[in-house]
Amino acid sequence: MILPRRGETVDSDRRSKIRESLQPPVVQQRIEQLMATDQMRLSKIFTDQDIHQLCEELKIGFRERDYTPAVTLGLFVAQMLSRGDACSTVTTRFNRERKREGLPALSEDGSTYCKARARLPVELINTL
């Protein structure tokens, strides 16, 4: 995780590295690198475990399905950064990622992802 947890102190060296890594040209370059390798996922910043822990702290309940809050949020961020691809395009990319990990493909119909995205709590996004 790049940013420290809330309430954690940050030494000045780390603070300057964080500021440098969040400069718009640096962020844009990182986004372009991740998109070029088809790895534009939020998990490069926050792990799924970090997001699920935050859901627990915020008392946000969810079922363990293919589109968990962490997966859905990651796909949503990737979708927005890629200039708003269709839900079916996002699902296709996610299936490619699942295949690389040796997992079975999900339905190519993007409606399941769209429904999961609609259930994302705004409180979770604001806190992140």
JOSUL-V717269 format. One line per field, one symbol per residue. phi: phi as a letter, one per 20 degrees, with the letter a starting at -180 (. if undefined). burial: b if it has 16 or more other ideal C-beta (glycine too) atoms within 10 Angstrom, else e. A space follows every 10 residues. Layout:
BEGIN
phi = ???
burial = ???
END
This chain:
BEGIN
phi = .feffgnefc ffffgfffgf fdfgffffff ffffffdlcf cfffddfgfg ffffgffele ebefcfdfgf ffffffffff femmgfgfff ffffffffff emeffegfff ffffffffef fggfffff
burial = eeeeeeeeee eeeeeeeeee eeeeeeeeee eeeeeeeeeb bbbeebebeb bbebbeeeeb ebeeeebbbb bbbbbbbbbe beeebebeeb bebbbeeeee eeeeeeeeeb ebbbebbeeb eeebeeee
END
